[in-house]
Amino acid sequence: MRIPEETIEAIRTAVDIVEVVGEYVSLRRRGANWFGLCPFHEEKTPSFSVNPHLGIFKCFGCGRGGDVFAFIQQIEHVSFVEAVRMLAERAGIPLPDGEEEADDPRPALYHALRFAARFYFEQLTQSEAGQVARAYLKQRGIHPEAVRRFGLGYAPNAWDALLKAATEAGIRPEVLEQAGLVLPRKERGGYYDRFRHRLMFPIFSHTGRVVGFGGRLLEPDPEQPKYINTPETPVYHKGRILYGLYQARQALRTQEEAILVEGYTDVIALHQAGIEHVVATSGTALTPDQARLLARYVRRVVLLFDADAAGQQAALRSIELFLERGLNVYVVSLPPGEDPDSFVRAKGARAFQEYLRQRRRDFVTFHYELARRQGRLDTPEGEAEVARTIVSAIARLPDPLLREPYVRRAAELLRIQQVRLLEILEAQLTPSSREAPPPAPSPSTPPPTSPTWHEAERLLVRLMLEEGRPMVAFVLGHMALEEFTEGPPRQLIARLLEQYEAGAVDARPFLEGRYGPEVQRLTVEALMEPYEPSENWERKGISVPRLRDRAYEAAADAMVRLKLQRIDEMIHRLKEEQLRTRHDEARVREIIARLNHILQLRRQIERRAFLNPELLPRN
């Protein structure tokens, strides 16, 4: 379904691309642009840039680029219409009726989940029936402010309270079922509420949308599980969600560290105590998608699991996933019988933070101490197996500079010569990992398919888009369309020529992708610079030259380089033909004559004899 251009433009104007991207990437300003680590591929040096003036982003590592809609499409794996809808909600701009995609169930599901969250919250905070849930929260020390921040609610002790309220609001039961909110009756028609007489924990995506719920029993019932959760739906995939991430995202960026816990109330209790850089797996084993999601925000992770065997195993599984993402991993075991919620309520935030500071163990030390407690170091073969396990974990680190100090730590703890552990490490590393390139992009990230084009072409496109019609006249008055690389580069130039003939040159249609994704990608590549001159230069009185200060000189230089490139390609082809036809004297003479002519033309280009001074702008 087509969305009106004026609506798209209103949304584009209303949202700040730096703020939008900043919810996924930790950005730092450098000159006019903002830079950070690319969210689409693994890297250690920031090559991802956002230009707020043009409203575009570009990664000079993997080649991704585009406008704010393209960013949301790629980061959220959604269609263009859904990206527009997400940004429209953010900006508070209503979309015209009938713009939903007929085969996309997600808008209806989001609406149903949002309605359910409001219904449960009102039942908790305003209804008589919610008194039992309010009493439970008071007993657990959860304050009203935390209730509001996390949107807690209460599911009434009735078979169809939500079903009736949602149906009266025009939400079809089939949508409620698909959202995981109701279940079909087995013996007779109709539906009933999935969540009944439970404290409700809305589960938010990292962009703030309600995608599911967790419900806790308020009274013991041997026939009911203590917690139940929304099943997998088109909008809720539990392996891709971290509870509390939406509320914690700013603190995570500030601290560059995440505390990972297991339960909803652990997150809420720590947030309430002022420790906000905390998220939870919600009782499930950590997944690669969750580790990848958290790696967008932080450099370090502190695993805070129970001291029992299940908690220790969960920590071991999590360590490997975070190491593969290049994160520094530490583990803290709480005293037996304690969880983060009970600990911070009993002893306070300062004692909790001091405990974390004193008890955190790097992953090598954690492996060693766990093995010692389990008695796995009591035999020579046990020692050897533990050493291999620790070295295997070290081998997961993508950064070779981190491997060596951890090998040294392991050698000290295990009392094994470092050289022996390095031999084991070398045997476990693949040839590519020894050089420590970043880990391979995730399966959802397609390899870049950048059409090759000459650097001079990129510069000419940038100058024509920035300077407008006079520059287009100057460049295309001296360059034939056939001199530009065939394919998307030539298509881009043809579109520029069309704009020139129509009377106005405008970069916006190129950046918005109206001429196709490849032309859009090339435009972004042309307009974005991988480096920005330091502002310190200007503060020290050092003049920083800008391209626009010498635009026509730069264009002339680029045309010379591009023409010489094409001339050299012709010379190369003719010499190859000369070699193939060396027995045909007549053809060889023709080729030699052609080569002489081209060489004369090359000398003229080097002297810039082709430039027409009448096409230069008059001051």
C-alpha positions as CSV (number, residue, x, y, z in Angstrom):
1,M,0.0,0.0,0.0
2,R,1.4,3.4,-1.0
3,I,1.8,6.0,1.7
4,P,1.4,9.7,0.5
5,E,4.8,11.4,-0.1
6,E,3.7,14.4,2.0
7,T,3.1,12.0,5.0
8,I,6.5,10.4,4.5
9,E,8.2,13.8,4.3
10,A,6.3,15.0,7.5
11,I,7.6,12.0,9.4
12,R,11.1,12.4,8.0
13,T,11.1,16.1,9.2
14,A,9.7,15.2,12.6
15,V,12.2,12.6,13.6
16,D,15.9,13.1,14.3
17,I,18.0,10.4,12.7
18,V,20.7,10.8,15.3
19,E,18.2,10.1,18.1
20,V,16.7,7.2,16.2
21,V,20.0,5.5,15.4
22,G,21.2,6.4,18.9
23,E,18.7,4.0,20.4
24,Y,20.6,1.1,18.7
25,V,24.1,2.5,18.4
26,S,26.3,4.3,20.9
27,L,27.3,7.4,18.8
28,R,29.9,10.0,19.4
29,R,30.1,13.4,17.6
30,R,33.1,14.0,15.4
31,G,32.9,17.1,13.4
32,A,29.6,17.5,11.6
33,N,28.8,13.7,11.8
34,W,28.2,11.1,14.4
35,F,30.2,7.9,14.5
36,G,29.8,4.5,16.2
37,L,30.3,0.7,15.8
38,C,28.1,-0.6,13.0
39,P,25.1,-2.6,14.2
40,F,25.0,-4.6,11.0
41,H,28.5,-6.3,11.2
42,E,31.1,-6.9,13.9
43,E,33.9,-4.3,14.1
44,K,36.3,-2.9,16.7
45,T,36.9,0.5,15.1
46,P,33.9,2.7,14.3
47,S,33.2,3.0,10.6
48,F,29.4,3.7,10.9
49,S,28.5,7.4,10.4
50,V,25.3,9.4,10.7
51,N,24.9,12.8,8.9
52,P,22.2,14.7,10.7
53,H,22.2,17.5,8.0
54,L,21.4,15.1,5.2
55,G,19.4,12.7,7.4
56,I,21.4,9.6,6.2
57,F,23.7,6.9,7.6
58,K,26.6,5.0,6.1
59,C,28.8,2.2,7.2
60,F,32.2,2.3,5.4
61,G,32.9,-1.2,6.6
62,C,29.9,-3.3,5.3
63,G,28.5,-0.7,2.8
64,R,25.0,-0.4,4.4
65,G,23.5,3.1,4.1
66,G,20.3,5.1,3.5
67,D,17.9,7.4,5.2
68,V,16.1,6.9,8.6
69,F,13.4,4.6,7.0
70,A,16.1,2.4,5.5
71,F,17.8,2.2,8.9
72,I,14.6,1.0,10.6
73,Q,13.9,-1.4,7.8
74,Q,17.4,-3.0,8.1
75,I,17.8,-3.0,11.9
76,E,14.2,-4.2,12.6
77,H,13.9,-6.5,9.5
78,V,10.6,-4.9,8.6
79,S,9.0,-3.6,5.4
80,F,9.1,0.0,4.3
81,V,5.4,0.5,5.4
82,E,6.1,-0.9,8.8
83,A,9.2,1.3,9.2
84,V,7.1,4.3,8.3
85,R,4.4,3.2,10.8
86,M,7.0,2.8,13.6
87,L,8.5,6.2,13.0
88,A,5.0,7.8,12.6
89,E,4.1,6.5,16.1
90,R,7.3,7.9,17.4
91,A,6.6,11.3,15.9
92,G,2.9,11.3,16.9
93,I,1.9,11.6,13.2
94,P,-1.3,9.6,12.3
95,L,-1.2,7.6,9.1
96,P,-4.2,7.9,6.7
97,D,-6.8,5.1,7.1
98,G,-6.3,2.1,4.9
99,E,-2.5,2.2,4.8
100,E,-2.0,-1.1,6.6
101,E,-0.6,-3.9,4.5
102,A,-3.3,-6.5,4.1
103,D,-1.1,-9.5,4.8
104,D,0.7,-8.0,7.8
105,P,-0.9,-9.0,11.1
106,R,1.5,-7.1,13.3
107,P,-0.2,-3.7,13.5
108,A,-3.4,-5.4,14.8
109,L,-1.3,-7.4,17.3
110,Y,0.5,-4.4,18.6
111,H,-2.8,-2.6,19.0
112,A,-4.2,-5.6,21.0
113,L,-1.2,-5.9,23.2
114,R,-1.1,-2.1,23.9
115,F,-4.8,-2.3,24.8
116,A,-4.1,-5.3,27.1
117,A,-1.3,-3.5,28.8
118,R,-3.5,-0.5,29.6
119,F,-6.3,-2.8,30.8
120,Y,-4.1,-4.7,33.2
121,F,-2.5,-1.5,34.5
122,E,-5.9,0.0,35.2
123,Q,-7.0,-3.2,36.9
124,L,-4.0,-3.0,39.2
125,T,-4.1,0.7,40.0
126,Q,-7.8,1.5,40.0
127,S,-10.0,-1.5,40.5
128,E,-11.1,-3.1,43.8
129,A,-10.1,-6.5,42.5
130,G,-6.5,-5.2,42.1
131,Q,-6.1,-4.8,45.9
132,V,-4.6,-8.3,46.2
133,A,-1.9,-7.4,43.6
134,R,-1.3,-4.0,45.2
135,A,-0.8,-5.7,48.6
136,Y,1.6,-8.2,47.1
137,L,3.7,-5.4,45.5
138,K,3.8,-3.5,48.8
139,Q,5.0,-6.6,50.5
140,R,7.7,-7.1,47.9
141,G,8.8,-3.4,48.3
142,I,7.9,-2.4,44.8
143,H,6.9,1.3,44.7
144,P,4.2,3.0,42.6
145,E,6.9,4.8,40.5
146,A,8.3,1.4,39.5
147,V,4.8,0.1,38.7
148,R,4.4,3.0,36.3
149,R,7.8,2.8,34.8
150,F,7.5,-0.9,34.0
151,G,3.7,-0.8,33.3
152,L,2.9,-3.6,35.8
153,G,-0.7,-4.8,35.9
154,Y,-3.2,-7.3,37.2
155,A,-5.2,-9.9,35.3
156,P,-8.6,-10.3,37.1
157,N,-9.6,-13.6,38.5
158,A,-12.2,-14.1,35.8
159,W,-12.4,-16.3,32.7
160,D,-13.1,-13.5,30.2
161,A,-12.4,-10.1,31.7
162,L,-9.9,-9.0,29.1
163,L,-11.8,-10.8,26.3
164,K,-15.0,-8.8,27.0
165,A,-13.2,-5.4,27.4
166,A,-11.2,-5.9,24.2
167,T,-14.2,-7.1,22.2
168,E,-16.2,-4.1,23.3
169,A,-13.2,-1.9,22.1
170,G,-13.5,-3.5,18.6
171,I,-10.6,-6.0,18.8
172,R,-11.5,-9.3,17.3
173,P,-11.0,-12.5,19.5
174,E,-8.9,-14.0,16.6
175,V,-6.4,-11.2,17.0
176,L,-6.3,-11.6,20.8
177,E,-5.6,-15.3,20.2
178,Q,-2.8,-14.6,17.8
179,A,-1.3,-12.1,20.3
180,G,-1.2,-14.9,22.9
181,L,-3.8,-13.2,25.1
182,V,-6.7,-15.6,24.9
183,L,-7.1,-19.4,24.3
184,P,-9.9,-21.2,22.4
185,R,-12.3,-23.2,24.4
186,K,-12.0,-27.0,23.8
187,E,-15.5,-28.2,24.3
188,R,-17.6,-25.3,23.1
189,G,-17.0,-22.3,20.9
190,G,-15.5,-19.1,22.1
191,Y,-12.4,-18.1,24.0
192,Y,-11.1,-17.4,27.5
193,D,-8.3,-15.3,29.0
194,R,-4.9,-16.9,29.1
195,F,-3.9,-14.8,32.2
196,R,-6.1,-14.9,35.2
197,H,-5.5,-13.7,38.8
198,R,-1.9,-12.9,38.0
199,L,0.5,-10.0,38.5
200,M,1.3,-8.9,34.9
201,F,4.7,-7.9,33.6
202,P,4.5,-6.3,30.1
203,I,7.5,-7.2,28.0
204,F,8.7,-4.3,25.8
205,S,10.8,-4.4,22.7
206,H,13.9,-2.3,22.8
207,T,11.9,0.4,20.9
208,G,9.2,0.5,23.6
209,R,6.4,-1.6,22.0
210,V,4.5,-4.1,24.1
211,V,5.2,-7.5,22.5
212,G,4.1,-9.9,25.2
213,F,3.5,-10.5,28.9
214,G,4.7,-12.6,31.8
215,G,2.2,-13.4,34.5
216,R,3.0,-14.5,38.1
217,L,0.5,-16.3,40.3
218,L,-0.6,-14.3,43.3
219,E,-1.8,-17.3,45.4
220,P,-0.2,-20.8,45.4
221,D,-1.9,-23.3,43.2
222,P,-0.4,-26.7,42.7
223,E,-2.2,-27.1,39.4
224,Q,-0.8,-23.9,37.9
225,P,2.8,-22.9,37.1
226,K,4.2,-20.0,39.1
227,Y,4.9,-18.0,35.9
228,I,3.4,-18.2,32.5
229,N,4.5,-16.2,29.5
230,T,3.1,-15.2,26.1
231,P,3.9,-17.9,23.5
232,E,5.8,-17.1,20.4
233,T,3.8,-14.8,18.1
234,P,4.6,-12.8,15.0
235,V,5.7,-9.9,17.2
236,Y,7.2,-11.8,20.2
237,H,10.2,-14.0,19.9
238,K,11.5,-14.6,23.4
239,G,15.0,-15.4,22.2
240,R,15.3,-11.9,20.8
241,I,14.0,-10.0,23.8
242,L,15.8,-8.9,27.0
243,Y,13.4,-7.8,29.8
244,G,14.1,-4.3,31.0
245,L,16.2,-3.3,28.0
246,Y,13.9,-0.5,26.9
247,Q,14.0,1.1,30.4
248,A,17.8,0.4,30.8
249,R,19.1,1.5,27.4
250,Q,20.4,4.9,28.4
251,A,22.1,3.6,31.5
252,L,23.7,0.8,29.5
253,R,25.2,3.3,27.1
254,T,26.4,5.5,30.0
255,Q,27.9,2.7,32.0
256,E,29.1,0.6,29.0
257,E,28.2,-2.3,31.2
258,A,25.2,-4.6,31.7
259,I,24.2,-6.6,34.7
260,L,22.4,-9.7,33.5
261,V,19.9,-11.3,35.9
262,E,17.3,-13.9,35.6
263,G,13.9,-12.5,36.7
264,Y,11.5,-9.7,36.2
265,T,11.5,-8.6,39.9
266,D,15.3,-8.7,40.0
267,V,15.3,-6.0,37.3
268,I,12.6,-3.9,38.9
269,A,14.2,-4.0,42.4
270,L,17.6,-3.0,41.1
271,H,16.2,-0.2,38.9
272,Q,14.2,1.0,42.0
273,A,17.5,1.1,43.9
274,G,19.1,3.3,41.3
275,I,21.0,0.5,39.6
276,E,19.6,0.9,36.1
277,H,22.1,-0.9,33.8
278,V,20.4,-4.2,34.4
279,V,18.4,-6.6,32.1
280,A,17.0,-10.1,32.4
281,T,16.7,-13.2,30.3
282,S,13.3,-13.9,31.9
283,G,14.3,-17.4,33.1
284,T,15.3,-18.6,29.7
285,A,18.8,-19.6,28.5
286,L,20.7,-16.8,26.8
287,T,20.5,-16.9,23.0
288,P,22.9,-15.6,20.4
289,D,20.3,-13.0,19.4
290,Q,20.1,-11.7,22.9
291,A,23.9,-11.5,23.2
292,R,24.1,-9.7,19.9
293,L,21.4,-7.2,21.0
294,L,23.2,-6.4,24.2
295,A,26.5,-6.0,22.4
296,R,25.0,-2.9,20.6
297,Y,24.9,-1.1,23.9
298,V,27.8,-2.2,26.2
299,R,31.4,-3.5,26.3
300,R,31.2,-5.5,29.5
301,V,28.6,-7.9,31.0
302,V,28.3,-8.9,34.6
303,L,26.5,-12.2,34.9
304,L,24.5,-12.3,38.2
305,F,23.1,-15.8,38.5
306,D,22.1,-18.0,41.5
307,A,24.9,-19.9,43.2
308,D,23.2,-23.2,42.6
309,A,24.1,-25.7,39.9
310,A,21.5,-24.4,37.4
311,G,22.7,-20.8,37.9
312,Q,26.4,-21.8,37.3
313,Q,25.5,-23.8,34.2
314,A,23.5,-20.8,32.9
315,A,26.6,-18.6,33.5
316,L,28.9,-21.0,31.6
317,R,26.6,-21.0,28.6
318,S,26.3,-17.2,28.6
319,I,30.0,-16.7,28.9
320,E,30.7,-18.3,25.6
321,L,28.0,-16.3,23.7
322,F,29.3,-13.0,25.0
323,L,32.9,-13.8,24.4
324,E,32.0,-14.5,20.7
325,R,30.5,-11.0,20.5
326,G,33.8,-9.5,21.8
327,L,32.4,-8.5,25.2
328,N,34.4,-8.6,28.4
329,V,32.5,-11.0,30.8
330,Y,32.5,-11.2,34.6
331,V,30.6,-13.4,36.9
332,V,29.2,-12.8,40.4
333,S,27.6,-15.5,42.5
334,L,25.3,-14.3,45.2
335,P,25.2,-15.9,48.7
336,P,23.1,-19.1,48.9
337,G,19.4,-18.4,49.1
338,E,19.8,-14.9,47.9
339,D,18.7,-13.3,44.6
340,P,19.3,-9.7,43.4
341,D,15.8,-8.7,44.5
342,S,16.1,-10.0,48.1
343,F,19.8,-8.9,48.4
344,V,19.2,-5.3,47.4
345,R,16.0,-5.0,49.5
346,A,17.8,-6.4,52.6
347,K,21.1,-4.7,52.4
348,G,20.6,-1.7,50.1
349,A,22.1,-0.4,46.9
350,R,25.5,0.6,48.2
351,A,26.1,-2.8,49.8
352,F,25.0,-4.5,46.6
353,Q,27.3,-2.4,44.4
354,E,30.2,-3.1,46.8
355,Y,29.5,-6.8,46.7
356,L,29.6,-6.7,42.9
357,R,32.8,-4.8,42.9
358,Q,34.5,-7.2,45.3
359,R,33.1,-10.5,44.1
360,R,33.2,-10.1,40.3
361,R,35.4,-12.7,38.7
362,D,36.6,-12.7,35.1
363,F,35.5,-15.7,33.1
364,V,38.9,-17.5,33.5
365,T,38.9,-17.2,37.3
366,F,35.2,-18.3,37.4
367,H,36.0,-21.4,35.3
368,Y,38.9,-22.2,37.6
369,E,37.1,-21.6,40.9
370,L,34.0,-23.6,39.8
371,A,36.2,-26.5,38.7
372,R,38.0,-26.5,42.1
373,R,34.7,-26.5,44.0
374,Q,33.5,-29.4,41.9
375,G,36.7,-31.4,42.5
376,R,37.6,-31.5,38.9
377,L,41.2,-30.4,39.7
378,D,41.9,-33.3,42.0
379,T,43.3,-35.6,39.2
380,P,45.9,-35.0,36.4
381,E,43.3,-35.8,33.8
382,G,40.8,-33.5,35.4
383,E,43.4,-30.6,35.4
384,A,44.1,-31.2,31.7
385,E,40.4,-31.2,30.9
386,V,39.8,-27.9,32.8
387,A,42.8,-26.4,31.1
388,R,41.3,-27.3,27.7
389,T,37.9,-25.9,28.7
390,I,39.4,-22.6,29.8
391,V,41.6,-22.3,26.6
392,S,38.5,-23.1,24.5
393,A,36.7,-20.2,26.1
394,I,39.7,-17.9,25.5
395,A,39.8,-19.0,21.8
396,R,36.3,-17.5,21.4
397,L,37.6,-14.0,21.9
398,P,37.9,-12.3,18.5
399,D,40.6,-9.9,19.7
400,P,44.1,-11.5,19.9
401,L,45.3,-8.7,22.2
402,L,42.8,-10.0,24.8
403,R,43.7,-13.7,24.4
404,E,47.3,-13.3,25.7
405,P,46.5,-11.8,29.1
406,Y,43.8,-14.3,29.7
407,V,46.2,-17.2,28.8
408,R,48.6,-15.7,31.3
409,R,45.9,-15.6,34.0
410,A,45.0,-19.2,33.3
411,A,48.6,-20.3,33.5
412,E,49.0,-18.6,36.9
413,L,45.8,-20.2,38.3
414,L,46.4,-23.7,36.8
415,R,50.2,-23.6,37.5
416,I,50.8,-24.7,33.9
417,Q,53.5,-23.1,31.7
418,Q,52.1,-20.4,29.6
419,V,53.7,-21.8,26.5
420,R,51.8,-25.1,26.9
421,L,48.4,-23.2,27.0
422,L,49.5,-21.2,24.0
423,E,50.1,-24.4,22.1
424,I,46.6,-25.6,23.0
425,L,45.2,-22.2,22.0
426,E,47.0,-22.3,18.6
427,A,45.6,-25.7,17.9
428,Q,42.0,-24.5,18.6
429,L,42.2,-21.3,16.5
430,T,41.2,-21.4,12.9
431,P,43.6,-19.8,10.4
432,S,41.3,-16.8,9.9
433,S,40.8,-16.3,13.7
434,R,44.6,-16.1,14.3
435,E,44.5,-12.8,12.5
436,A,41.5,-11.8,14.5
437,P,39.2,-10.3,11.9
438,P,35.8,-9.4,13.3
439,P,33.4,-12.4,13.5
440,A,31.3,-13.1,10.4
441,P,28.1,-11.1,10.0
442,S,25.0,-12.7,11.2
443,P,23.0,-14.8,8.8
444,S,20.4,-12.0,8.5
445,T,23.1,-9.6,7.2
446,P,23.5,-10.1,3.4
447,P,27.0,-9.6,2.0
448,P,27.4,-6.2,0.5
449,T,26.9,-6.1,-3.3
450,S,28.5,-2.8,-4.0
451,P,28.9,-2.1,-7.7
452,T,32.5,-0.9,-8.3
453,W,33.0,2.7,-9.4
454,H,35.9,5.0,-9.7
455,E,36.7,7.3,-6.7
456,A,36.6,10.2,-9.2
457,E,33.0,9.3,-10.1
458,R,32.0,9.4,-6.4
459,L,33.5,12.8,-6.0
460,L,31.8,14.2,-9.1
461,V,28.4,12.9,-7.9
462,R,28.9,14.5,-4.6
463,L,29.9,17.8,-6.1
464,M,26.9,17.8,-8.5
465,L,24.5,17.0,-5.7
466,E,25.9,19.6,-3.4
467,E,26.5,22.5,-5.9
468,G,23.4,21.9,-8.1
469,R,22.8,22.9,-11.7
470,P,25.9,24.9,-12.4
471,M,28.1,22.0,-11.4
472,V,26.0,19.5,-13.4
473,A,26.4,21.8,-16.4
474,F,30.2,22.0,-15.8
475,V,30.7,18.2,-15.3
476,L,28.3,16.9,-18.0
477,G,29.4,19.6,-20.4
478,H,32.8,17.9,-20.3
479,M,31.9,14.2,-19.7
480,A,29.9,11.9,-21.9
481,L,27.4,9.6,-20.1
482,E,29.4,6.6,-21.5
483,E,32.5,7.7,-19.6
484,F,30.7,6.7,-16.3
485,T,30.7,3.1,-15.1
486,E,28.0,1.0,-16.6
487,G,25.1,0.0,-14.3
488,P,24.0,1.9,-11.2
489,P,26.7,4.7,-11.5
490,R,25.6,5.5,-15.0
491,Q,21.9,5.3,-14.0
492,L,22.6,7.8,-11.3
493,I,24.2,10.2,-13.7
494,A,21.3,9.8,-16.1
495,R,18.9,10.7,-13.3
496,L,21.0,13.8,-12.5
497,L,20.8,14.8,-16.1
498,E,17.0,14.4,-16.1
499,Q,16.8,16.6,-13.0
500,Y,19.0,19.2,-14.7
501,E,16.8,19.3,-17.8
502,A,13.7,19.6,-15.5
503,G,15.2,22.7,-13.9
504,A,16.3,21.7,-10.4
505,V,18.8,19.3,-8.9
506,D,17.7,17.7,-5.7
507,A,19.5,15.0,-3.7
508,R,16.4,14.0,-1.7
509,P,14.9,11.6,-4.3
510,F,18.2,9.8,-4.6
511,L,18.5,9.5,-0.8
512,E,14.9,8.3,-0.4
513,G,15.5,5.5,-2.8
514,R,13.1,6.7,-5.5
515,Y,15.5,5.6,-8.2
516,G,16.2,2.2,-6.7
517,P,18.2,0.8,-3.8
518,E,21.5,0.7,-5.7
519,V,21.3,4.3,-6.8
520,Q,20.3,5.2,-3.3
521,R,23.3,3.3,-1.8
522,L,25.8,5.0,-4.2
523,T,24.3,8.4,-3.4
524,V,24.8,7.9,0.3
525,E,28.3,6.7,-0.4
526,A,29.1,9.8,-2.4
527,L,27.7,12.2,0.2
528,M,29.2,10.7,3.3
529,E,32.8,11.0,4.3
530,P,34.5,8.3,6.4
531,Y,36.6,10.8,8.2
532,E,35.9,14.2,9.7
533,P,38.7,16.8,10.4
534,S,39.2,17.3,14.1
535,E,37.5,20.4,15.6
536,N,40.6,20.9,17.7
537,W,42.4,22.1,14.6
538,E,40.1,25.1,14.1
539,R,40.2,25.8,17.9
540,K,44.0,26.0,17.6
541,G,43.8,28.4,14.6
542,I,44.7,25.8,12.0
543,S,42.6,26.3,8.8
544,V,40.8,23.1,7.8
545,P,40.3,23.1,4.0
546,R,36.8,22.1,2.8
547,L,35.8,20.6,-0.5
548,R,33.3,23.4,-1.3
549,D,36.1,26.0,-1.0
550,R,37.6,24.6,-4.3
551,A,34.6,22.8,-5.8
552,Y,35.3,23.5,-9.5
553,E,39.0,22.8,-9.1
554,A,38.2,19.5,-7.5
555,A,35.7,18.6,-10.2
556,A,38.2,19.4,-12.9
557,D,40.8,17.2,-11.2
558,A,38.3,14.4,-10.8
559,M,37.3,14.6,-14.5
560,V,41.0,14.4,-15.5
561,R,41.5,11.3,-13.4
562,L,38.3,9.6,-14.7
563,K,39.1,10.4,-18.3
564,L,42.7,9.1,-17.9
565,Q,41.3,5.9,-16.3
566,R,39.0,5.4,-19.3
567,I,41.9,6.2,-21.7
568,D,44.2,3.7,-19.9
569,E,41.4,1.0,-20.2
570,M,41.2,1.6,-24.0
571,I,45.0,1.4,-24.3
572,H,45.0,-1.9,-22.4
573,R,42.3,-3.4,-24.6
574,L,44.1,-2.3,-27.8
575,K,47.4,-3.8,-26.7
576,E,45.7,-7.1,-25.9
577,E,44.1,-7.1,-29.3
578,Q,47.5,-6.2,-30.9
579,L,48.9,-9.3,-29.2
580,R,46.1,-11.5,-30.4
581,T,46.2,-10.3,-34.0
582,R,50.0,-10.0,-34.4
583,H,50.0,-12.1,-37.5
584,D,47.5,-9.8,-39.2
585,E,49.8,-6.9,-40.4
586,A,47.0,-4.7,-41.7
587,R,45.1,-4.9,-38.4
588,V,48.3,-4.3,-36.4
589,R,48.9,-1.1,-38.3
590,E,45.3,0.1,-37.6
591,I,45.8,-0.6,-33.9
592,I,49.1,1.2,-33.8
593,A,47.6,4.2,-35.5
594,R,44.7,4.1,-33.0
595,L,47.1,3.9,-30.1
596,N,49.1,6.9,-31.3
597,H,45.9,8.9,-31.6
598,I,44.8,7.9,-28.1
599,L,48.2,8.7,-26.6
600,Q,48.0,12.2,-28.1
601,L,44.5,12.5,-26.6
602,R,45.9,11.4,-23.2
603,R,48.5,14.1,-23.2
604,Q,45.8,16.7,-24.0
605,I,43.7,15.4,-21.1
606,E,46.7,15.7,-18.8
607,R,47.1,19.3,-19.9
608,R,43.3,19.8,-19.3
609,A,43.0,21.0,-22.9
610,F,39.4,19.6,-22.9
611,L,38.1,22.1,-20.4
612,N,35.9,24.8,-21.8
613,P,36.4,28.1,-19.8
614,E,32.9,29.3,-20.8
615,L,31.4,26.5,-18.6
616,L,33.1,27.8,-15.5
617,P,30.8,29.9,-13.3
618,R,31.3,33.6,-13.4
619,N,31.7,35.4,-10.1
